Amino acid sequence: MNTVAQPLEAIAGFAALLREHGLAVGIAEQQAMVQAALRVPVERSGLLDPAWRAIACHDARDWRRWPDLFERYWHPQRVRGSTRVSGQTRPSRSLQQLVQGLHDSMAPGQPRGAPADTALQAPAAGDEAGAPRAQGGASRTEALHDRQLSQWLPQDLALLEQLAERIARRLRRRLTRRWQADPRGRRLDLRRTLRVSLAQGGLPLHPAWRTPRRERPRLFILVDVSRSMETHAQLFLRIARAFVHAVEARVFVFHTRLAEVTPLLKSDSAAVQEKVNAVTAGFGGGTRIATSLADFHTVHARAQLTRRARVWILSDGFDADEPERLADELASVRGRGARVAWFHPAPQPPASAAMAAVRERGALVDAFHRLNSLADLATLADRLQ
């Protein structure tokens, strides 16, 4: 290895594989893995297995899955199985070369004989003073965005379900101009009262009442799972799954194409994310929002996009299609009576060329909302309708 980029890319690829299979490995953990590799002597590169395992595994489930993932990434020639491996995987890798490359290119002045289990006390490059970071497998940072559905803490899942039900109740409150019979209603149904009174000689002994009819909303959630949304897609899918149960939402994922994943999200399987990955070949690729939206309203939801429909798009707005086309497809959705809300992970609304064209057309998106955590969802709970 002639440059530091190669060992760093190999570690980043391994971290991506771990995240893909549910381990909470973020930037802090990757930096700790690099620091551990710098402290391991080249001739003892095999010590990286237990050292990295202590950094990346946060519970018993992670610990059990580690050996298989480690072998599949670093020694794929030894393994025969069905676990899906990241697209970054190459035919073979050498931990000894990785350690040698890091020692030669990244830290020529550091001691090379430090034990592998030495505490990582020095802050990694780029870390702010006092920022949370991983030490020996522990981290002060919540990894709700990276953890798999089955790895959320019970209180996280309970909060998400409560927020989803709270928003669902707001959606169900929408009233129509039509009325329905209701013995507890406050408006007298004069025509029905007179008709019933005929059996009592015209005496209105049993007045009929009515109340405004409530619509049952149809909620469609479109989740962007392209490469630019890699760190946010799992959070969005968790949120979408909560609405599948709360209001029978239909959920679609898209990158360069669209696929419905509602049946998968109805399941309580511990491998929901892996199933979603399998259905959406190309997960983590490019983005064609306009093409996916066209497929959505012309094929998948053509008969259901009425004034009762709500379409939530969870995306950063970066589109590889022609910028003007996204506005055209959103206009088609709005033309059917559906209302559109756009959820984005950044502090500011999307500012891509496609989104600029959408804003120029006006009134195509009812509202833009930031959604980057459960706290953001809690803030939105009383505003979504």
N, C-alpha and C positions, 0 to 999 in steps of 0.2 A: 504494500500500500504506500503510495507516494504522497497522499494528501490526507489531512484530517477529516475531510468531508466523507470519505468512504467508511471509516468505522462509525462516525456519527450517524450516517445514513443507515447503517446496519442496525444500530441500537434503536433509531427512530422507527425502523420497519418492525423490529421485534415488539416495541411498545405499541405500535398500531395493531399488531396481531393480538396482543394481550387485551387491548381495549375491545377489539372486535369480538372477543370471547368472554367479555364481561368483567375483566379485571379493571380496577380503578387506577389506571396508570396515567398520570398527567405530566405536565412539564417538570414539576418538582421531583417526581419519581425518576424521570428520564435523566435529569441532572445528577441525581444521586447514583444512578447506574453508571454514568460516565465517571464520576468521582471514584466509585468503587473499582472500576476497571483500571483507573490510574494508580490505585494503591496495590493492585495485585501484581506480583512478579510475573514476568512473561512465562517462565517455566512452570508456574502454578496457575495457569489460566483457567483450569478446571474449577478453581474455587469461586469463579463467577456464578456458577449455578446456585450454590446455597446463598451467596451474598445477594444476588439479584432477587432470589426467591423471598428473602426476608424483606426486601424493599417493596416488591410488587404485590405480595399476598397480604390481604387485609383480614381474611377470615378463613375458616376451615375449608370452605368450598374452593376458594382460590388456591389454597395449599394443595388440595387434591388434584386440581386441574393443571397445576404448574408442570409436572414432569413431562406430560404428553406434549404440551405446547412448546416447552423448551426443546425437546428432541425434534419436533417437527420443523422448527425454525432453524436450529443450528446444526442438526444432524438428520436432514430429511432422507438421506440414503438408507438410514437404519429403520425407517418407519413405514408401515403399510397400514392405512386406515382411511377413515372417512371424514375426519375433522377438517372443516374448511380452513384453508390457510390464506392469509392476505395475499393480494395481488402483487405485493412488493417482494414476495419470497423468491429467492434465487436458488439454483440447484444445490449449491453447497456453500458453507461458510466456515471460517476457522476462528475460534475464539483466541487462539494464540496469536494469529496475525492481527486480530482486532486490538489486543492488548499491546502488541509491539507497535502498531501504528499509532495508537494514542500516546504511548510513551515517547516515541520518536518525534511526533509532529505537534502534539498539543502541550505537553508538559515536560520539556527536556530537563528542567531544573528540579523537578520533584524527586524525592527519594523513591527508589523502586522496590524497596524491600519491606514496605509497610504491610502489616497483616491485613487480610481481607476484611476482618470484622472490626477494624478501627472505626470509631465514630466519625461521621462526616461532619466536622465542626465548621469548616470554612464555607461561607456562602458561595453558591455557584455563580459563575459569571452572569451578569444581567439581573440577578436578584436584587430587589430593593432591600435596604436595611430593615430588619424586623419583619420581612414578609414570611408567611408560612412556607415551610419547605419540609421535605421528607427526611427523616433521620431513622435509619435502621428499620424501615418498614412502617414507621408511624408517621402520620401527617395530621396537622391541625386543620387542614382544608377539607371541607365537605366536597365530595365528588359526585353530587347528585346528577350531574350532566353526563358522567361517564359510566356510572354503575348500570348494570343490567336490571330489567324489570324485577326479577326475583331477588335482587340484592339491595333494594331499598329498605330502609329501616321501617318497622311497622308504623311509627308515627308519621313518616313521610307519606306512606301510602294512604293512611287514614286522612291526613290533611288534604291530599289530592282528591280523594273521593268526596270529602265534604265540600270542597270548592266546586267540583264538577256538579254535584247535586244542587248546590246553591245557584249556580249559573243556569242549570237546567230548569229550576223553578222559575227563574226570571223569563226564560224563553217560553215556558208554558203559560205565563200570564197574559200573553198577547191575545187581545180580544178581537172578534170580528164584528161586522155589522149585523150578522145573523143572530137569531135568538133560538133558544131551545127550552123545552119544558123542564121545569124544576120546581118541585113542591116547596122548596125553600127560597124560591126567587122572590124578588120585590116588585116585579112589574106584572100587572094583571093581564092575562091573556083573555081579552074580552070575547073574541070569537069562540074560542074553545069553551069558555065558561057558559056562554049562551047555548052552545050545542049540548053540553052535558046537562044543563038545566031543563031541557025538554023532558027528561025522564021524571022530573019532579014538578011537572006542570008549569014550567017556566020560572020556578023559584031558584035563584042562584045559591043553592045550599053548599055546593062544592066548587068554590072558585078555583080556577086554574092559574098558575103563575109561571113565569118564564124568566130566564136569565141570559145574559149575553153568552154566546158560544165561544169557547176557547179553542184556539188552533193548536193542533199538535205539530210542533215544528219539525222540519226535516233538515237535519244538520249534516253537512258534508265538510270533511276536513281533508285538505290536501297538504301533505308534508313533503318538503323539499329534502331529499336525502343525497344531494350531489356532494362533490368533494368540498365545496366552500361551506357546506353546512354540516360537515362531519362531526364537529364537536357539539352540535346542538340537536342533531336529528333524533338521538335517543331520548332526550328530554321531551321533545315534541311528540314522539311516539307514545311515551308514557302518558302524557296529557291527553292525547287523542284516544288512547285506550280507556281512560276514565270516562270519556264522553260516550264511548261505545256502550258502556254499561249504564250510564246515567240517562241518556236520551236516545239510545239506539242510533247513534251517528254512524255514517258510512265513512270509512277512512281510506284514502288513497296515498300512495307514495309516488314520487316522480323524480327523475333526473333527466335522462334523454328520452324517457318514455314513462307511461303511467301504468300503475298496477294497483288493484284494490287489495287491501290486506285486512279488511274487516273480519273475515272468518278467523284469521290468525290471532287478532287482538281480542277476540271473544274467549280465547282459551287462556287457562291459567298455567300453561306450560312454562317451565323454567327456561326454555330455549326459544322464546318468542322472537328475539332479535335474530337468531340464526335462521329461523324460518323466513323472516322478512327478507334477510339477505339472499336466501336461496331463490325466493320468488322474484326479486328485483335484481336480476343479473346486471351488473354494471354499477352496483351500489358504490357511491363515492366517485362517480365519473363526472361528466359535464352536466350542464343544465340547459334544458329547453322547456321553459315554462309555458310559452305560448302553444307549442305543439302539444304538451301534456294537457293544457287547459282545453284545447280544442277536442282532444280525445275524450275528455271528461264530459263536456256538455253535449257532444254529438253522439256518443256511444253509451257511456256508462250511466249517465243520469238524465238522459234526454227527456224522459216522461215525468221526472220528478222535480225538475227545476221550475217551480211556480212561485207565486208571491209568498208562499209559506216556507220557502227554502232559505237556508242560511249557508253560505259558502265561506269557510275560513281557510285562508291560504297562509301557511307557515313557511316563510322563505325570506332570504336576504335580498331577493329581487334581481340577482344577476342572471341575465338570460342570454343564451347564445343565439336565439332566433333574431330575426329582424326586429329592431326596437319598436316599430309601429304595430307589429302584429299582436303583441300582448294587449295593447289597448283595444284592438279589434275583438279579440276573444273575450275580454272582460265585458265589452259592450254587448256581445251576444248573450253572456250569462245574465247581465242586468236586463236585457231585453225580454227575457223570460219571466221577469218579476223577482228574481232572487236578489238577496242582499249580500254584499261581499265585504268581509273584514280581512285585513292583512296584518299578520303578526310577524314581527321581525326581531332578531336577537340583539341588534345594535342599539345604542342609545338614541340614535336619530333614525327617522324613516329611511327606507332604501333610496339611494340617489343614483341608480344606474340609468343608462340611456333609455332602457325600456320603461322604467318607472317615471322618468321625466316625460315620456310620451303619454303615459297614463294620466299624469297630472294635467297636462295640456288639454286633454279631452274633457276633464272635469267630471265629477259625480260618478265615476266608475267604481270607486272604492269608498264605502261609507266611512271607514275609519282605519287608521293605522295604529297599532298597539305594540309596545315593546313587550316581548315575552322571552325572558332569559333565565327565569327561575320560578319556583313556587311562590315566592314573594310577589313577583310581577303578576302572577295569576290571581293571587289574593287581592291585589290592587284593582284588577279588572273585574272582579266578581260582581260588583254593583254597577258596572257600566255596560256590560255586554247584553245585547238584546236582539 
